[in-house]
Amino acid sequence: MNEDELVRIQAIAEAALLAAGKPLSIEQLRELFLESERPTRQLMEQAMVQLESACEGRGFEVKRVASGYRLQVREEFAPWVGRLFEEKPQRYSRALLETLALIAYRQPITRGEIEEIRGVTVSSNIIRTLLEREWVRVVGHRDVPGRPAMYATTKQFLDYFNLAGLDELPALSEVRDLEEIGREIEKNMQGDEPPSEQTLH
């Protein structure tokens, strides 16, 4: 395949990411092409690398997250872009943030195990909020009396925090306590829209 064709693939991927407004995987990008002209996975990945390079020095970037690639505003421009939105970012309780942090670091984990670690009851509203935001999901049931649900994080959780995988979470040894983890998560909360390149680091 010549350079012109690669540039065309890159332009189609850029247009698709701009229109989608959500992450698209390599396979989803490949599916945009007719079967007769569909690029190989390797070629599609090469086009994405070139697109990432083409965005250098621009106000936006191509970011790879758990669900695929997306176009987003660079973090350094967030203060200006944020002025476009009148709504204040949604704030979350310390209890919700600590619960989310425990699920992220100890998954799969049951509500009872979360309560044991935190020393207080976990409100049903907290679990419901996390499930509704699709940041956590039930991945099974513990084989003990009552068969409590076990919770784990989702791709949406990773996407929201600009993470490609759980291995990008800061090591627990780098974090002093749950309160600090909660503060880190809260610092990165930007309401309902995904943040511009922000991580838990």
Secondary structure, DSSP 4 states (H G I P E B T S, - for coil): --HHHHHHHHHHHHHHHHHH-S-B-HHHHHTTS-TTTPPPHHHHHHHHHHHHHHTTTSSEEEEEETTEEEEEE-GGGHHHHGGG--SPPP---HHHHHHHHHHHHH-SEEHHHHHHHHSSPPPHHHHHHHHHTTSEEEEEE-SSTT--EEEEE-HHHHHHTT-SSGGGSPPGGG---HHHHHHHHHHH--TTSPPSS----
